[in-house]
Amino acid sequence: MHTQRKYKNSAAFYDVDGTLIKINIVHAFAFYASRHASLATSAKNTVKTALSIPVFWAADKLSRKWFNEIFYRSYEGASEDRLVVLAEELFEDVIKPNIYPRAQALIDESRRAGVRQVLISGALDFTMRPLARYLGVDHVIANQLEFVDSYATGKLQKPFVAGATKADIMRAYAKQHAIDLAESWAYTDSFSDYPMLAVVGHPTACNPDLRLRSLARSYDWPVLDLDETPDRSVARRPQGLAPVRRLRARSGPPES
């Protein structure tokens, strides 16, 4: 039987959209918009969402702060109870079919090594919980909508989970849970998540965009393609747990 080192006080932090699943939070809103009566009628929302999606994607590319402001405003008036119930349908109908084939094997192997499993996502917390349960993840760090009298105001509670803020949130989480970040992992697909990679001893690029792939190559980081069909090699030794060259934490990404 294959033996493996057990890690104490270590965590694996996973970005979600594009890293563990093939879709993003815009798809989640499209699902809610077609099913939540308080957002509008189903037909009207289908048209409205179709027109809005390009705007959301453009905003996300330009500024995550701006994206958060205009995107989550669309949830204003939504019932908290209804959103939570629909989150289960969202998982079964939209998220689960789009989990990358090798994601579960990566998490399972990491968990068997004694590493705490953490999702860190700019998505809404209630949409991430069913995914966390399914994958066997210990903790979810995600954005939280503000609710007044059980109805969404369209605003997010602070701190916002996005890009550069993930590193600070991870540091705070590590302090609270006695996690050694130098002996921890971070997985993401996006160059914009460089800060979360820079604060751990084992940064890993998953399904990376071109800029992150180039950065990973320059630092000799592992690069995983979780879209590949699982095979025995994943169970024997996932690349994400292989030793990698340590990166000294910086305040920002290197110039490209």
C-alpha positions in Angstrom: 0.0 0.0 0.0 1.3 3.4 -0.9 2.4 5.4 2.1 2.4 9.2 2.3 3.6 11.8 4.6 1.0 13.2 7.0 0.9 17.0 7.2 0.0 18.7 10.4 -1.3 22.3 10.6 -1.5 22.5 6.8 -4.4 23.6 4.6 -5.2 23.4 0.9 -7.0 26.5 -0.4 -9.0 26.0 -3.6 -10.4 28.7 -5.9 -13.6 27.3 -7.4 -14.7 28.9 -10.7 -12.4 27.6 -13.5 -10.3 25.7 -11.0 -12.6 22.9 -9.6 -15.6 23.6 -11.9 -16.0 24.7 -15.5 -18.5 27.5 -14.9 -18.6 30.7 -12.9 -20.9 32.8 -10.7 -22.6 34.4 -13.7 -24.0 31.0 -14.6 -25.3 30.7 -11.0 -27.1 34.0 -11.4 -28.7 32.9 -14.7 -30.0 29.8 -12.9 -31.5 31.9 -10.1 -32.9 34.5 -12.4 -34.9 31.8 -14.3 -36.3 30.3 -11.0 -36.8 33.1 -8.4 -40.1 34.8 -8.8 -39.1 37.9 -6.8 -36.4 38.7 -9.3 -39.1 38.9 -12.1 -41.0 36.5 -14.3 -39.1 33.6 -15.8 -39.4 34.8 -19.3 -38.4 38.4 -18.5 -35.4 37.3 -16.5 -34.2 35.0 -19.3 -34.1 38.0 -21.7 -32.7 40.3 -19.1 -30.0 37.9 -18.0 -29.0 37.1 -21.5 -28.4 40.8 -22.1 -26.6 41.4 -18.8 -24.2 38.5 -19.0 -21.8 40.2 -21.4 -21.8 43.2 -19.1 -21.0 41.1 -16.1 -18.1 39.3 -17.8 -16.7 42.6 -19.0 -16.9 44.1 -15.6 -15.2 41.1 -14.0 -12.3 41.5 -16.4 -11.9 45.2 -15.7 -12.4 45.4 -12.0 -13.6 42.8 -9.5 -14.8 45.6 -7.1 -16.9 47.1 -9.8 -18.1 43.6 -10.8 -19.2 42.9 -7.3 -21.1 46.2 -7.0 -23.1 45.7 -10.2 -23.5 42.0 -10.2 -24.7 41.3 -6.7 -27.1 44.3 -6.9 -29.1 42.0 -9.2 -30.0 39.9 -6.1 -31.8 42.7 -4.4 -35.2 41.6 -3.1 -34.5 37.9 -3.2 -35.7 35.8 -0.3 -33.0 34.2 1.7 -34.9 31.0 2.3 -35.6 30.6 -1.4 -32.0 31.3 -2.4 -30.8 28.6 0.0 -33.3 26.0 -1.2 -32.5 26.8 -4.9 -28.8 26.4 -4.1 -29.4 22.6 -3.8 -31.0 22.6 -7.3 -28.2 24.8 -8.6 -25.7 22.3 -7.5 -27.5 19.3 -8.9 -28.5 20.8 -12.2 -25.6 23.2 -13.0 -22.5 22.8 -10.7 -22.3 19.0 -10.2 -22.3 18.2 -14.0 -19.5 20.7 -14.5 -17.0 19.6 -11.8 -13.7 18.9 -13.4 -13.1 15.1 -13.7 -9.9 15.1 -11.6 -11.0 17.5 -8.9 -12.4 14.9 -6.5 -9.2 12.8 -6.7 -7.0 15.8 -6.0 -9.0 16.7 -2.9 -9.3 13.1 -1.7 -5.5 12.6 -1.8 -4.9 15.9 -0.1 -7.4 15.0 2.7 -5.8 11.6 3.2 -2.5 13.4 3.8 -4.1 15.1 6.8 -4.4 18.5 5.0 -7.4 20.7 5.9 -9.5 21.4 2.8 -10.8 25.0 2.2 -12.8 26.5 -0.7 -12.1 30.2 -1.1 -14.4 31.8 -3.7 -15.9 35.0 -4.8 -19.2 33.2 -5.3 -22.0 33.3 -2.7 -21.5 31.2 0.4 -24.9 29.3 0.1 -24.1 28.3 -3.5 -20.7 26.8 -2.4 -21.9 24.7 0.6 -23.5 21.9 -1.4 -20.3 21.6 -3.5 -18.2 21.5 -0.3 -20.3 18.7 1.1 -20.1 16.7 -2.1 -16.3 17.1 -2.4 -15.6 16.5 1.3 -14.2 20.0 1.9 -13.9 21.1 5.5 -14.6 24.8 5.3 -16.0 27.4 2.9 -14.8 31.0 2.6 -17.1 32.9 0.2 -19.0 36.1 -0.3 -22.0 36.7 1.8 -25.1 38.7 0.8 -26.5 41.3 3.2 -30.0 40.4 4.3 -32.6 42.7 6.0 -35.7 40.9 7.3 -34.7 37.9 5.3 -34.5 39.7 1.9 -31.3 40.5 0.0 -30.3 44.2 -0.1 -28.1 43.6 -3.1 -24.9 44.4 -1.1 -22.2 42.1 0.1 -21.0 41.9 3.6 -17.3 42.7 4.2 -14.7 41.5 3.7 -15.2 40.9 0.0 -13.6 37.7 -1.3 -11.9 38.5 -4.5 -8.4 38.6 -6.1 -6.0 40.5 -3.8 -8.2 40.2 -0.7 -7.9 36.4 -0.7 -4.3 36.5 0.6 -5.3 38.6 3.6 -8.3 36.4 4.3 -6.1 33.3 4.1 -3.6 34.9 6.5 -6.4 35.6 9.0 -7.8 32.1 8.6 -4.4 30.6 9.2 -3.9 32.6 12.3 -7.3 31.6 13.6 -6.8 27.9 12.9 -3.1 27.6 13.6 -2.3 26.8 10.0 1.3 27.0 8.7 1.0 28.7 5.3 4.5 27.7 4.5 3.3 24.1 4.6 0.1 24.8 2.8 -1.2 24.7 -0.8 -3.2 27.0 -3.0 -4.9 26.1 -6.3 -6.2 28.5 -8.9 -6.7 28.9 -12.6 -6.3 32.7 -12.8 -3.4 35.1 -12.8 -5.5 37.5 -10.9 -5.3 35.1 -7.9 -1.5 35.5 -7.8 -1.7 36.9 -4.2 -3.2 33.7 -2.8 -0.5 31.7 -4.5 2.2 34.0 -3.1 1.4 33.4 0.6 1.7 29.6 0.6 4.7 27.3 0.3 3.1 25.1 -2.3 1.4 27.2 -5.1 -0.2 25.2 -7.9 -1.8 26.3 -11.2 -4.9 24.4 -12.2 -6.3 24.7 -15.7 -4.3 28.0 -15.8 -4.9 31.0 -18.1 -1.9 32.0 -20.3 -0.4 34.5 -17.9 -0.6 32.1 -14.9 0.8 29.2 -17.0 3.8 31.4 -17.9 4.3 32.4 -14.3 4.1 28.8 -13.1 6.7 27.8 -15.7 9.0 30.6 -14.5 8.8 29.5 -10.9 8.7 25.8 -11.6 5.3 25.4 -10.0 3.1 22.3 -10.7 0.6 22.8 -13.4 -2.5 20.5 -13.2 -5.1 19.9 -15.9 -8.1 18.7 -13.9 -10.2 18.3 -17.1 -8.3 15.0 -17.8 -9.9 11.7 -17.1 -8.9 10.4 -13.7 -6.4 7.5 -13.7 -4.3 5.6 -11.2 -1.5 8.2 -11.3 -3.7 10.7 -9.5 -4.3 8.4 -6.6 -0.6 7.4 -6.4 0.8 10.9 -6.4 -1.2 14.0 -7.3 1.1 16.6 -8.7 -0.4 19.2 -6.3 1.3 17.4 -3.4 4.7 17.2 -5.0 7.4 19.4 -3.5 7.7 22.7 -5.3 10.1 25.6 -5.2 9.2 28.1 -2.5 8.2 31.5 -3.6 8.9 34.4 -1.3 5.7 36.3 -0.7 5.4 39.6 -2.6 2.9 42.5 -2.5 2.0 42.0 -6.1 2.7 39.8 -9.2 5.9 40.1 -11.1 5.8 42.3 -14.2 5.1 40.4 -17.4 
